[in-house]
Amino acid sequence: MAVFPLLFRVQIAPGTDVAADPDEWVWQDITQWVRAGGIRITRGRTDEGATTGPSSCTLTLKSPDGRWLPLNPLAPEYPGWRRGCPLRVQVSRAGTWWTRFTGIVGELEPGLASDRAHDTYEVDVLAFGVLQRLGRGSTVRSPLLRLMTGTRWETYAPLEDGPATTSPTVYATKQTAGRATGGVTFGTRDEGLPGSSSVARLESTSARITVPASGAVIVVSDTIVATAQVYMTSPALDVEADLATLTLSGPVVDRIVVRASKTLIRATAYLEETQVGTTSMSWPLGVDPAAGWVGVQVSLTRPGLVPSTEVSVRVHAVGSLVWTSSSAGSITGSSVGYITGVTLLAAGAQGTSYAHLGTRLGGDLPADTAWAAAAYAGEDAGARLERVAADESVPLVPVGVAGTAMGPQPLASLLDIARDVEATDGGILYESLDGRLAYLPRVGRYNRAADLPLTYGQLAPGLAPTDDDLDTSNDWTVSRPGGGSERVVDEEHVAEYGRYEQSATVNVASDDDTRNQAGWRVHLGTVTDLRYPQIALNFGRDATASALPAWLAADCIGARTTVSRVAAGLAVGGIDQHIEGYTETLDRYKWDVQLVCAPARPWRVWVIGDQVLGRLDTAGSGLAVAAGEADPSLVVATDPGLRRWITSAERPGDFPFYAGLGGEVVQVTAISGTSGTQTWSVVRAVNGISKPHPAGTRVALAYVEAQP
């Protein structure tokens, strides 16, 4: 089927909410106005190892009568045609429309038509993917602030205000304002509460923070719970002292006083100054407000349709996801009032600190904040990206389990959090073809089948391999923010190529992860394969057009491409690369692609139980006797003190397999001998290379994949 003339279309969605899901955008065709000369699309990384920038699309619109001039009130698409208008490019192949780009118009540059045949304008259009908008910045919100403003709290005071604050910010169903008196310092960062950007510190024993709570909320439920929650720490609780006072609307309870000491926490309910109920418990093991931050919940509950209420306390240490509850203190009467105010007190100690006070009336306890308080330390990288994108209402292609446990979520914008995930997990952050934010985790690049299998005859001219030290690194030190570090060195590579030292700080969950991180970076940095920075395709050629189904079927960022039947002077045994990015140019009689690639071999990893990828190499072996160019057997010696190779008599089901020596790949059909020196029966030149090898040539497992 002929490729040309290429059927493509350009569409816009004027007046659309760009923050909405792209599936909701309503498209309008403007192809007739697209000027000949080509549509240029760039996606992914522009060179190996670089950070992905926003995808982009450039084209030119013919603009008779100023139709496509920006902000032209006479234009039919006014006011929807402007910066911020969604734009999509699609091509038709075999009766199906395939999306090649979806983004947002970022620049409009009018000018006189290049042919000057008429006194009309044309407009150069530059559209970008969602990374462009995210890169302009977004609100930085702490994990606790993100969670608690997104869940149902009638009143919420983050206590993350700036140093000059006297009236802390309060989010409430009814407008209200907090008040700080007696010496309260705001804006202090405390690493013991990583889920908060700052805390409020009471500098004297008379200091206090008062937060009026919202009015009544109708709750239809058998069980009704009025809850107040706050995070706190105090340097000294030598004697039992007041932490907080809650006022309620009654009629069963109008006040609850929360007191604490080094050994216990107590909540006592009052009605008109008469004690009507109390509960207390010892601080659980690992929960110590004098040594660290603690979450405290106080609840007044009617547990079902019964003529009584209960007062109770729940606590957890920041860093633990386990809440511990006191036994309930029973109170006569079945009506639970709403909380009308909370006063936070110094508990008799200068330096008592608070953060994230909330009140709620509902049919159950509020959403669990324990993990947010720890800034989601230990969260999977993929889950973090999905959660934060949902918080910011940014459409994201589902990531799934990435397999990397993250450290605390940084206090940063969405894009910076996403970049933190990318740097720690080692995947690729990019934009999908349909305009969503996307992330390919590191494990998604392991052992990929060829997404785009090619032959040398399908490539456009200009293939140029490179052997340089652009990404060489054989000595890595990786540290964790506020934690330890590990150094991994490939001494053999250092001896052969010299030392290439690098360091990085990555946000992993524990110090134990830093060694794996350093080792993986050394693994990536010591690949000796040729690089092919640019692989060119011209889909207008008949030979190349047969690769179109594979090209269109996959979102090729991070995909694997192989090239077989390559001239001997350009590759040894074929080309095996990962696509890091590309530039695609479309016109009626042009469809060219320039792939930005990096070697795929480091992404081929060991798999337990796999007949090919699950084999263990020896730690070192080489030829004991020189081998001629066509010798059908090899004498191989394992280095002293190391485990020898298996024999075909011991494990016949594990034969044949492949091994490499001196650039030649052989198929090993049998091995005999149970000492350190063994005889191998081999099929030579599996990769097309056959040559003599001197004694001492190193021998190792090789991977061979069937080529088209």
C-alpha positions as CSV (number, residue, x, y, z in Angstrom):
1,M,0.0,0.0,0.0
2,A,1.5,3.3,-1.1
3,V,2.4,5.7,1.7
4,F,2.2,8.9,-0.5
5,P,0.4,11.1,-0.8
6,L,0.3,11.0,3.0
7,L,-3.2,11.6,4.5
8,F,-2.8,13.6,7.7
9,R,-5.0,16.0,9.6
10,V,-4.4,18.8,12.1
11,Q,-7.1,19.6,14.6
12,I,-7.6,22.1,17.3
13,A,-10.0,22.2,20.3
14,P,-10.8,25.9,20.9
15,G,-12.4,26.9,24.1
16,T,-11.4,23.7,25.8
17,D,-10.3,23.4,29.5
18,V,-6.7,22.3,29.0
19,A,-6.6,20.8,32.5
20,A,-9.4,18.4,31.6
21,D,-8.9,14.9,30.4
22,P,-7.8,14.9,26.7
23,D,-10.6,12.4,26.0
24,E,-13.0,15.2,26.7
25,W,-11.6,17.7,24.2
26,V,-13.8,18.4,21.1
27,W,-11.7,18.6,17.9
28,Q,-12.1,20.8,14.9
29,D,-10.2,20.1,11.6
30,I,-8.0,22.9,10.3
31,T,-5.9,20.8,7.9
32,Q,-6.9,22.9,4.8
33,W,-5.1,25.8,6.3
34,V,-1.8,24.0,7.0
35,R,0.9,25.3,4.7
36,A,3.1,22.8,2.8
37,G,6.6,22.5,4.1
38,G,6.2,19.9,6.8
39,I,5.0,19.3,10.3
40,R,7.9,18.7,12.7
41,I,7.3,16.7,15.9
42,T,9.9,16.1,18.6
43,R,9.4,13.8,21.6
44,G,11.4,12.3,24.4
45,R,15.1,13.0,24.9
46,T,17.1,14.9,22.4
47,D,20.3,13.0,23.2
48,E,21.2,10.0,25.2
49,G,21.1,10.5,29.0
50,A,19.5,14.0,28.8
51,T,16.4,14.9,30.7
52,T,13.3,14.7,28.6
53,G,12.0,18.1,27.6
54,P,8.4,18.9,26.5
55,S,7.4,17.4,23.3
56,S,6.8,19.9,20.5
57,C,5.1,20.4,17.2
58,T,5.8,23.1,14.6
59,L,3.7,23.9,11.6
60,T,2.6,27.0,9.6
61,L,-1.0,28.0,8.9
62,K,-2.1,30.0,5.9
63,S,-4.0,33.0,7.2
64,P,-6.0,34.8,4.5
65,D,-8.0,37.7,5.9
66,G,-6.2,37.3,9.2
67,R,-8.2,34.1,10.1
68,W,-5.4,32.6,12.3
69,L,-4.0,35.8,13.7
70,P,-4.0,35.5,17.5
71,L,-6.6,37.5,19.4
72,N,-8.3,38.5,16.1
73,P,-12.0,39.3,17.1
74,L,-13.1,38.9,13.5
75,A,-11.8,35.3,13.3
76,P,-14.4,32.5,13.4
77,E,-12.5,30.7,16.2
78,Y,-12.2,33.8,18.3
79,P,-11.6,33.8,21.3
80,G,-10.7,30.1,21.4
81,W,-7.8,30.3,19.0
82,R,-5.0,31.5,21.1
83,R,-2.1,30.3,23.2
84,G,-3.4,27.5,25.3
85,C,-5.5,26.0,22.6
86,P,-5.1,22.2,22.3
87,L,-3.7,20.9,19.0
88,R,-3.5,17.4,17.6
89,V,-1.8,15.8,14.6
90,Q,-2.9,12.4,13.1
91,V,-2.0,10.3,10.1
92,S,-4.2,7.8,8.3
93,R,-2.9,4.3,7.6
94,A,-5.0,1.3,6.5
95,G,-8.2,3.1,7.3
96,T,-7.2,4.0,10.9
97,W,-6.3,7.4,12.3
98,W,-3.1,7.3,14.3
99,T,-2.2,10.2,16.7
100,R,1.3,11.5,16.3
101,F,1.1,14.5,18.7
102,T,-1.3,16.1,21.2
103,G,-0.3,19.3,23.0
104,I,-1.1,22.9,23.7
105,V,-0.3,25.9,21.5
106,G,2.5,27.7,23.2
107,E,3.6,30.3,20.6
108,L,1.9,32.0,17.6
109,E,4.1,34.1,15.3
110,P,2.4,35.9,12.5
111,G,4.3,37.1,9.4
112,L,3.8,37.9,5.7
113,A,3.2,34.9,3.6
114,S,6.6,33.6,2.3
115,D,5.6,33.6,-1.3
116,R,4.3,37.2,-1.0
117,A,1.9,36.5,-3.8
118,H,-0.8,38.1,-1.8
119,D,-0.7,40.7,1.0
120,T,-1.7,38.0,3.5
121,Y,-0.3,36.6,6.6
122,E,0.8,33.2,7.7
123,V,1.2,32.1,11.3
124,D,3.9,29.9,12.6
125,V,2.5,27.6,15.3
126,L,4.5,26.0,18.1
127,A,2.7,23.6,20.4
128,F,4.1,21.8,23.4
129,G,3.2,18.8,25.6
130,V,2.1,19.1,29.2
131,L,5.6,19.2,30.5
132,Q,5.9,22.7,29.2
133,R,3.0,24.0,31.3
134,L,4.2,22.0,34.4
135,G,7.7,23.4,34.0
136,R,6.3,27.0,34.5
137,G,5.7,26.0,38.1
138,S,2.8,24.9,40.3
139,T,1.8,25.4,43.9
140,V,4.2,23.7,46.3
141,R,2.1,21.9,48.9
142,S,3.2,19.6,51.7
143,P,1.9,16.0,51.7
144,L,-0.3,16.7,54.7
145,L,-1.7,19.9,53.1
146,R,-2.4,18.0,49.8
147,L,-4.3,15.2,51.6
148,M,-6.2,17.2,54.2
149,T,-7.4,19.9,51.8
150,G,-8.6,17.1,49.5
151,T,-10.6,15.2,52.1
152,R,-13.5,16.2,54.2
153,W,-12.5,18.4,57.2
154,E,-15.0,21.0,58.3
155,T,-12.1,23.0,59.7
156,Y,-8.5,22.7,58.9
157,A,-5.6,24.8,60.1
158,P,-2.3,23.6,58.5
159,L,-0.2,25.9,60.8
160,E,2.3,26.1,58.0
161,D,2.1,29.9,57.9
162,G,5.0,32.4,57.5
163,P,7.1,33.7,60.4
164,A,5.2,37.0,60.8
165,T,1.8,35.3,61.1
166,T,-0.5,36.2,64.0
167,S,-3.7,34.8,62.5
168,P,-3.0,31.3,61.1
169,T,-4.7,30.3,57.9
170,V,-7.9,28.2,58.4
171,Y,-9.8,26.3,55.7
172,A,-13.4,26.0,56.8
173,T,-16.9,25.4,55.5
174,K,-17.7,28.8,57.0
175,Q,-15.3,31.7,56.9
176,T,-13.3,31.9,60.1
177,A,-9.8,33.0,61.3
178,G,-7.4,31.6,63.8
179,R,-5.4,33.5,66.4
180,A,-2.0,33.0,68.0
181,T,-1.1,34.7,71.2
182,G,1.6,34.7,73.9
183,G,4.6,34.1,71.6
184,V,4.1,31.6,68.7
185,T,6.8,31.2,66.0
186,F,5.5,30.1,62.6
187,G,7.5,29.0,59.6
188,T,9.9,26.6,61.3
189,R,10.9,23.5,59.3
190,D,11.1,20.3,61.5
191,E,12.6,17.3,59.7
192,G,10.8,15.1,62.3
193,L,7.5,15.8,60.5
194,P,8.5,15.4,56.8
195,G,4.9,15.7,55.7
196,S,4.7,19.3,56.7
197,S,6.5,22.3,55.2
198,S,6.7,24.0,58.6
199,V,5.2,24.0,62.1
200,A,4.1,26.4,64.8
201,R,6.2,26.5,67.9
202,L,4.9,27.9,71.2
203,E,7.7,29.8,72.7
204,S,6.3,30.3,76.2
205,T,4.1,28.4,78.6
206,S,1.4,31.0,78.2
207,A,1.4,30.8,74.4
208,R,-1.7,29.4,72.6
209,I,-3.3,28.9,69.2
210,T,-7.1,29.2,69.0
211,V,-9.0,28.0,65.9
212,P,-12.7,28.5,65.7
213,A,-14.4,25.6,64.1
214,S,-17.3,25.7,61.5
215,G,-20.9,25.4,62.4
216,A,-23.3,22.5,62.4
217,V,-23.1,19.8,59.7
218,I,-26.0,17.5,59.1
219,V,-24.9,13.8,59.3
220,V,-27.3,11.0,58.4
221,S,-25.6,7.9,60.0
222,D,-26.2,5.4,62.8
223,T,-22.7,6.1,64.0
224,I,-21.7,9.7,64.4
225,V,-18.1,10.8,65.2
226,A,-16.9,14.3,66.1
227,T,-13.1,14.3,65.8
228,A,-10.3,16.7,66.3
229,Q,-6.8,15.8,65.1
230,V,-3.4,17.5,65.4
231,Y,0.3,16.6,65.2
232,M,2.5,17.7,68.1
233,T,5.8,17.3,69.9
234,S,6.9,18.7,73.2
235,P,10.5,18.8,74.6
236,A,9.4,18.2,78.2
237,L,6.2,16.6,79.7
238,D,7.6,16.2,83.2
239,V,4.1,16.7,84.8
240,E,0.7,16.1,83.4
241,A,-0.4,19.3,81.6
242,D,-3.0,20.6,79.2
243,L,-2.3,20.0,75.5
244,A,-5.6,21.2,74.0
245,T,-9.2,22.2,74.8
246,L,-12.1,21.4,72.5
247,T,-15.4,23.2,72.8
248,L,-18.5,21.5,71.5
249,S,-22.1,22.5,70.8
250,G,-23.5,20.0,73.4
251,P,-25.9,18.9,74.7
252,V,-24.1,15.9,76.1
253,V,-20.6,17.4,76.2
254,D,-19.6,21.0,75.8
255,R,-15.8,20.7,76.4
256,I,-13.0,18.1,76.2
257,V,-9.7,18.7,77.8
258,V,-6.7,16.8,76.5
259,R,-3.8,16.4,79.0
260,A,-0.5,14.6,78.6
261,S,2.7,13.7,80.5
262,K,5.7,11.6,79.7
263,T,3.8,8.4,80.5
264,L,0.2,8.9,79.4
265,I,-2.4,10.9,77.5
266,R,-5.9,11.6,78.8
267,A,-9.1,13.1,77.4
268,T,-11.8,14.3,79.9
269,A,-15.3,15.4,78.8
270,Y,-17.2,18.1,80.7
271,L,-20.7,19.4,80.6
272,E,-21.2,22.8,82.4
273,E,-17.9,22.2,84.3
274,T,-19.0,18.7,85.5
275,Q,-16.9,15.8,84.4
276,V,-19.1,13.4,82.5
277,G,-16.5,11.0,81.0
278,T,-12.8,10.3,80.6
279,T,-10.4,8.0,78.9
280,S,-6.6,7.6,79.1
281,M,-3.8,5.3,78.1
282,S,-0.1,5.0,78.4
283,W,1.9,6.1,75.4
284,P,2.3,3.0,73.3
285,L,5.8,1.6,72.6
286,G,7.6,3.8,70.1
287,V,5.2,6.7,70.6
288,D,7.1,9.5,72.5
289,P,6.0,13.1,72.0
290,A,9.1,14.3,73.9
291,A,11.4,12.5,71.3
292,G,9.5,12.9,68.1
293,W,6.2,13.9,66.4
294,V,3.0,12.2,67.3
295,G,-0.5,12.3,65.7
296,V,-3.3,12.8,68.2
297,Q,-7.0,12.2,67.5
298,V,-9.7,12.9,70.1
299,S,-13.2,11.6,69.2
300,L,-16.7,11.8,70.6
301,T,-18.7,9.0,69.2
302,R,-22.2,7.7,69.2
303,P,-21.5,4.0,68.3
304,G,-24.8,3.2,66.5
305,L,-28.4,3.7,67.7
306,V,-27.6,3.5,71.4
307,P,-28.4,5.9,74.3
308,S,-24.8,6.7,75.1
309,T,-21.7,8.3,73.7
310,E,-18.0,7.6,74.1
311,V,-14.8,9.7,74.3
312,S,-11.6,8.1,73.0
313,V,-8.0,9.0,72.0
314,R,-5.9,7.6,69.1
315,V,-2.2,8.2,68.6
316,H,0.6,7.2,66.2
317,A,4.2,8.1,66.0
318,V,5.2,9.8,62.8
319,G,7.0,7.2,60.7
320,S,4.6,4.5,61.8
321,L,1.3,3.8,60.0
322,V,-0.3,2.2,63.1
323,W,-2.7,4.1,65.2
324,T,-3.3,2.9,68.8
325,S,-6.7,3.6,70.5
326,S,-7.5,4.1,74.1
327,S,-10.5,2.3,75.7
328,A,-13.6,4.3,75.3
329,G,-14.9,6.4,78.1
330,S,-18.7,6.1,78.3
331,I,-21.0,9.2,78.6
332,T,-24.7,9.2,79.2
333,G,-26.7,10.7,76.3
334,S,-26.8,9.9,72.6
335,S,-26.5,13.3,71.0
336,V,-23.0,14.2,69.5
337,G,-22.5,17.9,69.0
338,Y,-20.1,19.5,66.5
339,I,-16.8,20.9,67.5
340,T,-17.0,24.7,67.8
341,G,-13.3,25.5,68.5
342,V,-9.9,24.1,69.5
343,T,-7.3,25.8,71.6
344,L,-3.7,24.4,71.5
345,L,-1.7,24.9,74.6
346,A,2.0,24.7,75.6
347,A,1.5,21.7,78.0
348,G,3.6,23.5,80.5
349,A,6.7,23.5,78.3
350,Q,8.4,26.1,76.2
351,G,8.9,24.7,72.7
352,T,5.8,22.6,72.3
353,S,5.0,22.5,68.6
354,Y,1.9,21.8,66.6
355,A,0.9,21.3,62.9
356,H,-2.1,20.3,60.9
357,L,-5.1,20.8,63.1
358,G,-8.4,19.5,61.8
359,T,-12.0,19.0,63.0
360,R,-14.7,16.8,61.5
361,L,-18.2,15.6,62.1
362,G,-19.1,12.5,60.2
363,G,-20.2,8.9,60.1
364,D,-16.7,7.6,60.6
365,L,-13.2,8.6,61.4
366,P,-11.4,11.0,59.0
367,A,-9.1,9.8,56.2
368,D,-5.9,8.3,57.6
369,T,-3.1,10.9,57.6
370,A,-0.3,8.7,59.0
371,W,1.5,8.0,55.8
372,A,1.1,11.6,54.6
373,A,2.7,12.8,57.9
374,A,5.8,10.6,57.0
375,A,5.7,12.2,53.5
376,Y,4.8,8.7,52.1
377,A,8.3,7.3,52.8
378,G,8.5,3.8,51.4
379,E,5.9,4.5,48.7
380,D,6.4,2.8,45.3
381,A,7.7,5.3,42.7
382,G,4.8,4.6,40.3
383,A,2.2,5.0,43.0
384,R,3.7,8.3,44.0
385,L,3.5,9.7,40.5
386,E,-0.1,8.5,40.1
387,R,-1.2,10.0,43.5
388,V,0.4,13.4,43.0
389,A,-0.9,13.7,39.4
390,A,-4.4,12.9,40.7
391,D,-3.9,15.6,43.5
392,E,-3.1,18.2,40.8
393,S,-5.8,16.9,38.3
394,V,-3.1,16.3,35.7
395,P,-4.1,13.4,33.3
396,L,-1.5,10.6,33.6
397,V,-1.1,7.3,31.8
398,P,-1.4,4.6,34.6
399,V,2.1,3.7,35.7
400,G,1.6,0.5,37.8
401,V,4.2,-0.8,40.2
402,A,7.6,0.6,39.4
403,G,9.5,-1.5,42.1
404,T,11.4,1.3,43.6
405,A,10.6,2.4,47.2
406,M,10.9,6.2,47.5
407,G,12.0,8.3,50.4
408,P,9.9,11.1,51.8
409,Q,8.1,13.1,49.2
410,P,9.9,16.4,48.7
411,L,8.3,19.8,49.3
412,A,8.2,20.6,45.6
413,S,6.0,21.2,42.6
414,L,4.4,18.3,40.7
415,L,7.1,18.4,38.0
416,D,9.9,18.4,40.6
417,I,8.3,15.5,42.4
418,A,8.0,13.6,39.1
419,R,11.6,14.4,38.3
420,D,12.6,13.1,41.7
421,V,10.7,9.8,40.9
422,E,12.5,9.6,37.5
423,A,16.0,10.2,39.1
424,T,15.4,7.7,41.8
425,D,13.7,4.9,39.8
426,G,15.7,5.4,36.6
427,G,12.8,5.5,34.2
428,I,11.7,8.0,31.6
429,L,9.2,10.9,32.2
430,Y,7.6,12.0,29.0
431,E,4.2,12.8,27.4
432,S,2.0,10.2,25.7
433,L,0.8,10.6,22.1
434,D,-2.7,11.6,23.4
435,G,-1.4,14.5,25.5
436,R,-1.1,12.9,29.0
437,L,1.8,12.9,31.3
438,A,3.5,9.5,31.1
439,Y,6.2,7.6,32.9
440,L,8.0,4.4,31.8
441,P,9.5,2.9,34.9
442,R,12.9,1.2,34.9
443,V,11.4,-2.3,35.1
444,G,9.4,-1.5,32.0
445,R,12.7,-1.3,30.0
446,Y,14.0,-4.7,31.2
447,N,14.3,-7.5,28.7
448,R,11.9,-5.9,26.2
449,A,11.1,-7.8,23.0
450,A,11.9,-5.8,19.9
451,D,9.1,-3.2,19.5
452,L,10.6,-2.0,16.2
453,P,12.5,-4.7,14.4
454,L,14.3,-3.4,11.3
455,T,16.8,-4.6,8.7
456,Y,19.7,-2.5,7.5
457,G,18.0,-2.1,4.1
458,Q,15.1,-0.3,5.8
459,L,17.3,2.5,7.2
460,A,17.8,5.9,5.5
461,P,21.4,6.7,4.6
462,G,23.7,8.2,7.2
463,L,24.0,5.5,9.9
464,A,27.0,6.5,12.0
465,P,28.0,4.5,15.1
466,T,29.9,6.2,17.8
467,D,32.4,4.9,20.3
468,D,33.1,7.6,22.9
469,D,33.0,8.1,26.7
470,L,29.9,10.3,26.7
471,D,28.1,8.2,29.3
472,T,31.1,6.3,30.8
473,S,31.1,6.1,34.6
474,N,32.8,3.2,36.5
475,D,33.0,4.7,40.0
476,W,29.8,5.8,41.6
477,T,29.0,7.1,45.0
478,V,25.3,7.3,45.8
479,S,23.9,8.9,49.0
480,R,20.4,9.4,50.4
481,P,19.2,12.8,51.6
482,G,19.9,12.9,55.3
483,G,21.2,9.3,55.2
484,G,24.2,7.2,54.4
485,S,26.1,6.6,51.1
486,E,27.6,3.7,49.2
487,R,30.4,3.5,46.6
488,V,30.6,0.9,43.9
489,V,33.6,0.7,41.5
490,D,34.3,-1.6,38.5
491,E,38.0,-2.0,39.1
492,E,38.5,-4.0,35.9
493,H,36.9,-1.2,33.8
494,V,39.0,1.4,35.7
495,A,42.2,-0.5,34.9
496,E,41.3,-0.7,31.2
497,Y,39.8,2.7,30.6
498,G,40.7,4.9,33.5
499,R,38.6,6.2,36.3
500,Y,35.3,7.9,35.6
501,E,33.9,9.1,38.9
502,Q,30.4,10.2,39.5
503,S,28.1,10.9,42.5
504,A,24.4,11.4,43.1
505,T,22.0,11.9,45.9
506,V,18.8,9.9,45.3
507,N,15.6,9.8,47.3
508,V,15.5,6.1,48.1
509,A,13.6,4.8,51.1
510,S,16.6,3.4,53.1
511,D,20.4,3.4,53.2
512,D,20.3,-0.3,52.1
513,D,19.1,0.9,48.6
514,T,22.1,3.2,48.0
515,R,24.4,0.3,47.1
516,N,22.0,-1.1,44.5
517,Q,21.6,2.4,43.1
518,A,25.4,2.8,42.8
519,G,25.8,-0.6,41.3
520,W,23.1,0.0,38.7
521,R,24.7,3.2,37.6
522,V,28.1,1.5,37.3
523,H,26.4,-1.2,35.2
524,L,24.9,1.5,32.9
525,G,28.1,3.4,32.7
526,T,30.4,0.5,31.7
527,V,28.6,-0.7,28.6
528,T,31.2,-1.1,25.8
529,D,28.6,-1.3,22.9
530,L,28.7,1.2,20.1
531,R,26.2,4.0,20.4
532,Y,24.0,4.9,17.5
533,P,22.9,8.5,18.4
534,Q,20.8,8.8,15.3
535,I,19.1,6.1,13.3
536,A,17.1,7.6,10.3
537,L,14.0,6.2,8.7
538,N,12.3,7.3,5.5
539,F,8.8,5.7,5.4
540,G,8.4,6.8,1.8
541,R,10.7,4.0,0.8
542,D,9.0,0.8,0.0
543,A,11.4,-1.2,2.1
544,T,10.8,1.0,5.1
545,A,7.0,1.3,4.7
546,S,6.7,-2.3,5.9
547,A,7.9,-1.2,9.4
548,L,5.0,1.3,9.7
549,P,2.6,-1.0,11.5
550,A,5.2,-1.5,14.3
551,W,6.0,2.2,14.4
552,L,2.4,3.2,14.7
553,A,1.4,0.5,17.1
554,A,3.8,1.5,19.9
555,D,4.5,4.7,21.8
556,C,8.1,4.4,21.0
557,I,9.6,6.3,23.9
558,G,11.7,3.7,25.7
559,A,11.0,1.1,23.1
560,R,13.6,-1.3,21.8
561,T,14.6,-1.3,18.1
562,T,16.9,-3.9,16.5
563,V,18.6,-3.7,13.1
564,S,19.8,-7.0,11.5
565,R,21.8,-7.7,8.3
566,V,24.0,-4.7,9.0
567,A,27.2,-4.2,7.0
568,A,30.2,-5.6,8.8
569,G,31.9,-2.2,8.9
570,L,29.0,-0.6,10.8
571,A,28.1,-3.2,13.5
572,V,29.1,-6.5,14.9
573,G,26.2,-8.9,15.1
574,G,23.5,-6.4,14.5
575,I,22.3,-3.2,16.2
576,D,20.3,-3.4,19.5
577,Q,19.2,0.0,20.9
578,H,16.6,1.7,23.0
579,I,14.7,4.7,21.6
580,E,15.2,7.6,23.9
581,G,13.4,10.2,21.7
582,Y,12.8,11.1,18.1
583,T,12.0,13.8,15.6
584,E,9.2,13.0,13.1
585,T,8.6,15.1,10.0
586,L,5.3,14.8,8.1
587,D,4.1,16.3,4.8
588,R,2.1,15.0,1.8
589,Y,5.2,13.5,0.3
590,K,7.5,13.2,3.3
591,W,7.5,11.0,6.4
592,D,11.0,11.0,8.0
593,V,12.0,9.9,11.5
594,Q,15.3,10.5,13.3
595,L,15.6,8.2,16.3
596,V,17.7,9.1,19.3
597,C,19.1,5.9,20.7
598,A,21.2,4.3,23.4
599,P,22.5,0.7,23.8
600,A,19.9,-1.8,24.9
601,R,22.3,-4.4,26.3
602,P,22.4,-2.9,29.9
603,W,18.6,-3.4,30.1
604,R,18.9,-7.1,29.6
605,V,18.8,-8.4,33.2
606,W,18.9,-11.7,34.9
607,V,15.6,-13.5,35.5
608,I,15.3,-16.4,37.9
609,G,14.2,-19.6,36.3
610,D,14.5,-18.3,32.7
611,Q,16.3,-20.8,30.4
612,V,18.3,-18.0,28.7
613,L,18.2,-15.0,31.0
614,G,18.3,-17.1,34.2
615,R,21.8,-18.5,33.6
616,L,24.7,-17.6,35.9
617,D,28.1,-16.9,34.5
618,T,31.3,-17.9,36.2
619,A,33.1,-15.1,37.9
620,G,35.9,-15.5,35.4
621,S,37.2,-18.0,32.8
622,G,39.3,-18.0,29.7
623,L,40.9,-20.2,27.0
624,A,43.5,-22.5,28.4
625,V,44.8,-23.3,24.9
626,A,44.8,-21.1,21.8
627,A,41.9,-21.8,19.4
628,G,42.1,-21.8,15.6
629,E,39.6,-20.1,13.4
630,A,37.5,-23.2,12.8
631,D,38.3,-25.4,15.8
632,P,35.1,-27.3,16.8
633,S,36.2,-27.6,20.4
634,L,37.7,-25.2,23.0
635,V,39.7,-25.8,26.1
636,V,38.4,-23.4,28.8
637,A,39.9,-22.9,32.3
638,T,37.9,-21.4,35.2
639,D,39.9,-18.9,37.3
640,P,41.3,-20.5,40.5
641,G,39.0,-20.7,43.4
642,L,35.9,-20.2,41.3
643,R,33.1,-22.6,40.5
644,R,33.6,-24.4,37.1
645,W,31.1,-24.6,34.2
646,I,28.4,-27.2,34.3
647,T,28.8,-30.3,32.2
648,S,26.4,-31.8,29.7
649,A,26.5,-35.1,31.6
650,E,25.3,-33.3,34.8
651,R,22.7,-31.1,33.3
652,P,21.9,-32.1,29.7
653,G,18.7,-30.1,29.7
654,D,20.7,-26.8,30.0
655,F,22.4,-27.3,26.7
656,P,22.9,-25.7,24.2
657,F,23.7,-22.2,25.3
658,Y,25.8,-19.3,24.0
659,A,29.1,-17.9,25.0
660,G,31.3,-15.1,23.7
661,L,35.1,-14.8,23.4
662,G,37.1,-12.1,21.6
663,G,34.0,-10.7,19.8
664,E,32.9,-14.1,18.5
665,V,29.7,-15.8,19.7
666,V,29.7,-19.7,19.8
667,Q,26.9,-22.2,20.6
668,V,28.1,-24.5,23.3
669,T,26.6,-28.0,22.6
670,A,28.5,-30.0,25.3
671,I,31.0,-29.6,28.1
672,S,33.1,-32.4,29.5
673,G,35.5,-32.5,32.4
674,T,35.0,-32.0,36.1
675,S,38.2,-30.1,37.0
676,G,38.8,-26.4,36.5
677,T,39.9,-27.1,32.9
678,Q,37.2,-28.4,30.6
679,T,36.6,-29.2,27.0
680,W,33.8,-27.5,25.1
681,S,32.1,-28.7,21.9
682,V,31.0,-25.6,20.0
683,V,29.4,-24.3,16.9
684,R,31.5,-21.4,15.7
685,A,30.7,-18.0,14.3
686,V,27.1,-17.8,15.5
687,N,27.3,-14.0,15.0
688,G,29.1,-14.2,11.7
689,I,32.6,-13.6,13.3
690,S,35.1,-16.4,13.0
691,K,38.7,-15.9,14.0
692,P,41.6,-17.5,15.9
693,H,41.9,-16.7,19.7
694,P,45.0,-16.7,21.8
695,A,45.3,-18.5,25.1
696,G,43.9,-16.4,27.9
697,T,41.0,-14.9,25.9
698,R,38.2,-14.3,28.3
699,V,35.1,-16.4,28.0
700,A,31.6,-15.5,29.2
701,L,27.9,-16.1,28.6
702,A,26.4,-14.4,25.6
703,Y,22.9,-13.6,24.7
704,V,21.6,-14.4,21.2
705,E,18.2,-13.3,20.0
706,A,16.5,-14.6,16.8
707,Q,16.7,-11.8,14.1
708,P,14.1,-11.2,11.4
